Amino acid sequence: MKFILISPKNRTAYNFRGDLIKKIIACGYEVVVTGPDRDNVERIEELGARFVEIPMNKNGVNPLEDLNYQKALCELFKKEKPDVTLGYTSKPVIYGAIAAKKAGVPHIVSMVTGAGYAFTAESTKAKIIKTIMSVLYRKAFRCADTVIFQNDDDKAEFLSMKLLKAEKCRVVNGSGVNTVRFMPAAYPEKISFFMLSRFLKSKGVREYLEAARLVKEKHPEVDFYLLGKYETEMQDAIPKEEIEQYINDGIVTRFDETNDVRPYYEKCSVYVLPSYREGTPRTVLEAMSMGRAVITTDTQGCRGTVIDGKTGYLVPVKNSQAVAEKMLTFIENPELIAQMGAESAKYCREKFDVNIVNNDMCKYLNIEKE
């Protein structure tokens, strides 16, 4: 039996799907992972999977490049003859499902891990991209046997747009989190806030930075951390100089991308993600697993991760003032940090443990232990 995972980025394959890959291998399957380049291939191979490079421009809008990607996937599927394929994020979902159907793959599964830029931005360009993607999604979902969503809101929206039929839909609680790897940790002596994200407008980075500035005016002793890389190709990337102004002003301390984010969760008292929309944000799950209360937005994908007032707080989208107010709540009531953090860790283990999620994933993939 053979399973092929169609990945948009190698890092996400081993970071977000590593435990799933190991579980599928333990069920007796050979696992092949596709990725767009050779970055960190050894991390994928260490899981026991075989890697095949298939170039793909994740953010490009060149239809010829996309058709070449689809063709390469189809050729791979015809050669490897997988029993099951799973694509996640827009291009692997769209072109992976179409290619798998053409190649005669017996069971084709797609996973919507978030609607992305086209569904959150309001520019004319974004609306055009959304229209085109809706047509492509509709075609791809006709090819798929099962479509997995990471929250009920995305499922409801895709159904309302008539992109697929309800009987194909399944929902899982995100990618899950390894609660053994991300164990609760002691809190720092100083109150601090942390955000881990690509530096995109839609992730709410601007709202986090502005909230930090507002809070610093009242409490200069509080620390703010930001981890991530500057984006250059994404449509809603925030200019480097804009972020560096906050760094130079002493508002926030920035850290580069890393293969082990646990020390940075340990440095914070509360985790913050003011995103405009998510599938189910993995960083929030990691922070919860490590016993951190969370401030996030009352929007698709995010609202399901926090019990408002018990494990953290939900705030409106695009509202830095509301983010700052909840930060001040923790600063002025520091006992809430450990209280809500403990509830957060408990809730994470009840709902988002990777073993719970992967059991559901294998059921929807029709993968059973030999």
C-alpha positions in Angstrom: 0.0 0.0 0.0 1.3 3.5 -0.9 0.4 7.0 0.3 1.5 10.2 -1.4 1.4 13.5 0.5 1.4 16.6 -1.8 3.1 19.4 0.1 3.5 23.1 -0.8 6.6 23.5 1.4 9.0 21.0 2.9 9.0 22.6 6.3 5.2 22.2 6.6 5.5 18.5 5.7 7.8 17.6 8.6 6.6 20.3 11.1 2.8 19.9 10.6 2.4 16.4 9.1 5.4 14.6 10.7 3.3 12.7 13.2 0.7 11.8 10.6 3.5 10.5 8.2 4.9 8.3 11.0 1.4 7.0 11.9 0.7 6.1 8.2 4.1 4.3 8.0 3.2 2.4 11.2 0.0 1.2 9.4 2.2 -0.5 6.9 2.1 2.0 4.1 5.0 3.3 2.0 4.9 7.1 2.2 6.1 9.4 -0.6 6.2 13.2 0.0 6.3 15.7 -2.8 7.8 19.2 -2.3 8.8 22.2 -4.4 12.6 22.1 -3.7 15.4 20.3 -1.8 15.2 22.3 1.4 15.5 20.2 4.6 14.8 16.9 2.6 16.7 15.0 5.3 14.1 16.0 7.9 11.4 14.3 5.8 13.5 11.3 5.1 14.2 10.9 8.8 10.5 10.3 9.3 10.8 7.2 7.0 9.3 8.8 3.9 10.7 9.0 0.4 10.9 12.5 -1.1 10.2 13.5 -4.7 10.9 17.1 -5.8 8.2 18.7 -8.0 8.9 22.4 -8.6 5.9 24.7 -7.7 5.6 28.4 -7.2 3.3 28.6 -4.1 2.4 32.2 -4.6 2.7 32.5 -8.4 -0.2 33.3 -10.8 1.4 31.9 -14.0 -1.1 29.4 -15.4 1.5 27.7 -17.5 3.7 27.0 -14.4 0.6 25.6 -12.6 -0.3 23.3 -15.5 3.3 22.0 -15.6 3.0 21.3 -11.9 -0.2 19.4 -12.5 1.4 17.4 -15.3 4.4 16.5 -13.2 2.1 15.3 -10.4 0.1 13.2 -12.8 3.2 11.6 -14.2 4.4 10.8 -10.7 1.0 9.2 -9.7 1.0 7.1 -12.9 4.5 5.9 -12.1 4.0 5.3 -8.3 0.4 4.1 -8.4 -0.5 5.3 -4.9 -3.6 4.0 -3.1 -4.3 7.3 -1.5 -3.2 10.9 -2.1 -3.6 13.9 0.2 -3.0 17.5 -0.9 -3.1 20.5 1.4 -3.1 24.3 0.7 -4.6 25.7 -2.5 -2.3 24.5 -5.3 -1.7 20.9 -4.0 -5.4 20.7 -3.3 -6.4 21.9 -6.8 -3.8 20.5 -9.0 -3.1 17.4 -6.9 -6.8 16.3 -7.0 -7.1 16.9 -10.7 -3.8 15.0 -11.4 -4.8 12.1 -9.2 -8.1 11.8 -10.9 -6.4 11.7 -14.3 -3.9 9.1 -13.1 -6.7 6.9 -11.7 -5.7 7.1 -8.0 -8.3 5.0 -6.1 -8.8 7.4 -3.1 -8.2 11.1 -3.5 -8.4 13.4 -0.4 -7.9 17.1 -0.2 -7.5 19.2 3.0 -8.4 22.9 3.2 -6.0 24.3 5.8 -7.4 27.8 5.5 -8.9 29.9 2.8 -5.9 32.2 2.4 -5.2 35.7 1.0 -7.9 35.6 -1.7 -10.7 35.0 0.9 -9.4 37.7 3.4 -8.2 40.6 1.3 -10.6 43.1 -0.1 -8.6 44.5 -3.1 -9.7 44.1 -6.7 -6.8 41.8 -7.4 -7.8 39.6 -4.4 -11.5 39.4 -5.6 -10.3 38.4 -9.1 -8.1 35.7 -7.7 -10.9 34.5 -5.5 -13.2 34.1 -8.5 -10.6 32.1 -10.4 -9.8 30.0 -7.4 -13.5 29.2 -6.8 -13.7 27.8 -10.3 -10.6 25.7 -9.8 -11.7 24.5 -6.4 -15.0 23.5 -7.8 -13.3 21.4 -10.5 -10.8 19.9 -8.0 -13.4 19.0 -5.4 -15.4 17.1 -8.1 -12.2 15.0 -8.5 -11.8 14.4 -4.7 -13.5 11.6 -2.8 -13.2 13.4 0.5 -12.5 17.0 1.5 -11.2 17.7 5.0 -11.7 21.1 6.6 -9.9 22.3 9.8 -12.9 24.3 11.1 -16.7 24.4 10.6 -16.7 28.0 9.4 -14.6 27.2 6.3 -16.8 24.2 5.6 -19.9 26.3 5.8 -18.5 29.0 3.5 -17.3 26.6 0.9 -20.7 24.9 0.9 -22.5 28.2 0.7 -20.5 29.0 -2.4 -21.5 25.7 -3.8 -17.9 24.6 -4.3 -18.6 21.0 -3.3 -21.3 18.7 -1.9 -21.8 18.3 1.9 -21.5 14.5 1.7 -17.8 14.9 0.8 -17.0 17.1 3.8 -15.2 16.1 7.0 -13.8 18.3 9.8 -10.8 17.7 12.0 -9.4 19.9 14.8 -6.5 21.4 12.8 -3.2 19.6 12.4 -3.1 18.7 16.0 -0.1 19.2 18.3 2.3 16.8 19.9 1.4 17.4 23.6 4.4 15.4 24.8 6.8 17.5 22.8 5.1 20.7 23.7 4.9 20.3 27.5 3.8 23.0 29.9 6.7 25.2 31.0 7.4 27.6 33.8 6.5 31.2 33.2 9.1 34.0 32.9 9.6 36.3 35.8 8.7 39.4 33.7 5.3 39.5 31.9 5.8 39.2 28.2 3.8 38.6 25.0 4.8 36.6 22.0 3.7 36.2 18.4 5.0 33.7 15.8 4.0 34.3 12.2 5.0 35.1 8.7 5.1 38.9 8.4 1.8 39.3 6.6 -1.0 41.8 7.0 -3.6 39.0 7.2 -1.8 37.4 10.1 -2.5 40.5 12.2 1.2 41.4 12.6 0.4 45.1 12.4 -2.3 44.8 15.1 0.2 43.0 17.4 2.9 45.7 16.9 0.5 48.6 17.4 -1.0 46.9 20.5 2.5 46.5 21.8 3.2 50.2 21.3 0.0 51.2 23.1 0.8 48.9 26.1 4.5 50.0 26.2 3.3 53.6 26.8 1.7 52.5 30.1 4.0 49.6 31.0 7.5 50.0 29.5 8.7 47.1 31.6 6.7 44.6 29.6 8.5 42.6 26.9 7.1 41.9 23.4 8.6 39.2 21.1 8.0 38.5 17.4 9.4 35.5 15.6 9.3 35.1 11.8 10.8 36.0 8.5 10.3 39.0 6.2 8.2 38.0 3.2 9.0 39.4 -0.3 6.7 37.4 -2.7 3.4 37.3 -0.8 0.7 39.6 -1.9 0.0 41.0 1.6 3.6 41.1 2.9 4.4 43.9 5.3 7.4 46.0 4.3 10.6 45.2 6.2 11.2 48.8 7.1 7.8 49.1 8.7 8.5 46.2 11.1 12.0 47.4 11.8 10.7 50.8 13.0 9.1 49.0 16.0 12.3 47.1 16.6 14.4 50.2 16.5 12.0 52.0 18.8 12.4 49.2 21.4 8.8 48.1 21.2 9.4 44.6 20.1 12.3 42.1 19.9 12.4 40.0 16.8 13.8 36.4 16.4 14.6 34.5 13.1 12.8 31.3 12.0 14.0 28.3 13.9 13.5 24.5 13.9 12.7 24.5 17.6 10.2 27.2 18.7 9.6 25.8 22.2 12.2 28.1 23.9 10.3 31.1 22.6 7.0 30.0 24.0 8.8 29.5 27.3 9.9 33.1 27.2 6.4 34.4 27.1 3.5 34.7 29.6 0.8 35.0 27.0 0.6 34.1 23.2 -1.0 36.5 20.8 -2.3 35.9 17.2 -4.6 38.6 15.9 -5.1 36.9 12.5 -7.8 37.8 10.0 -8.5 34.1 9.3 -7.0 30.7 9.7 -7.6 27.0 9.2 -6.7 26.1 12.7 -3.6 28.0 13.8 -0.8 25.6 14.7 1.1 28.2 16.7 -1.9 28.7 19.0 -2.1 25.0 19.6 1.6 24.8 20.4 1.3 27.7 22.9 -1.8 26.2 24.5 0.0 22.8 24.9 2.8 24.6 26.7 0.3 26.2 29.1 0.0 29.6 27.7 -3.2 31.7 27.7 -4.0 33.0 24.2 -5.3 36.3 22.8 -6.7 35.7 19.3 -9.4 36.9 17.0 -13.1 36.0 16.9 -12.9 34.7 13.3 -12.7 31.6 11.2 -10.3 29.0 12.5 -9.2 31.1 15.5 -12.4 31.3 17.5 -12.5 27.5 18.0 -9.1 27.4 19.7 -10.0 29.6 22.7 -12.7 29.5 25.3 -13.3 33.2 25.8 -12.6 34.3 29.4 -11.4 30.8 30.4 -8.3 29.9 28.3 -7.7 33.4 26.9 -9.6 36.1 25.1 -11.2 36.6 21.7 -11.0 40.0 20.1 -12.4 41.6 17.0 -10.4 41.4 13.7 -8.3 44.4 12.8 -8.6 46.0 16.2 -5.2 46.7 17.8 -7.0 48.7 20.6 -8.9 45.5 21.7 -5.7 43.5 21.6 -4.0 46.0 23.8 -6.9 46.0 26.3 -6.7 42.3 26.8 -2.9 42.5 27.2 -3.5 45.1 29.9 -6.0 42.7 31.6 -3.2 40.1 32.0 -0.7 42.8 33.2 -3.1 44.2 35.8 -4.4 40.8 36.8 -1.2 38.6 36.6 -2.9 35.7 38.4 -4.9 35.1 35.2 -1.7 34.1 33.4 -1.2 30.8 35.2 -4.9 30.3 35.8 -5.9 30.6 32.1 -2.7 28.9 31.0 -3.5 25.7 33.0 -7.0 25.7 31.4 -5.5 26.2 28.0 -3.2 23.2 28.4 -6.1 21.1 29.6 -8.4 22.1 26.7 -5.6 21.5 24.2 -5.1 17.9 25.4 -8.8 17.2 25.3 -9.4 18.5 21.8 -6.2 19.1 19.8 -3.8 16.3 20.7 -2.2 15.1 17.6 -3.2 11.4 18.2 -6.9 12.4 18.4 -6.6 14.4 15.1 -4.5 11.7 13.3 -6.9 9.0 14.2 -9.6 11.0 12.4 -7.3 11.7 9.5 -6.5 8.0 9.0 -10.2 7.2 9.1 -11.0 9.8 6.4 -8.0 8.6 4.4 -9.3 5.0 4.5 -6.0 4.0 6.1 -6.2 1.1 8.6 -3.4 -0.6 10.5 -2.4 -3.9 8.9 
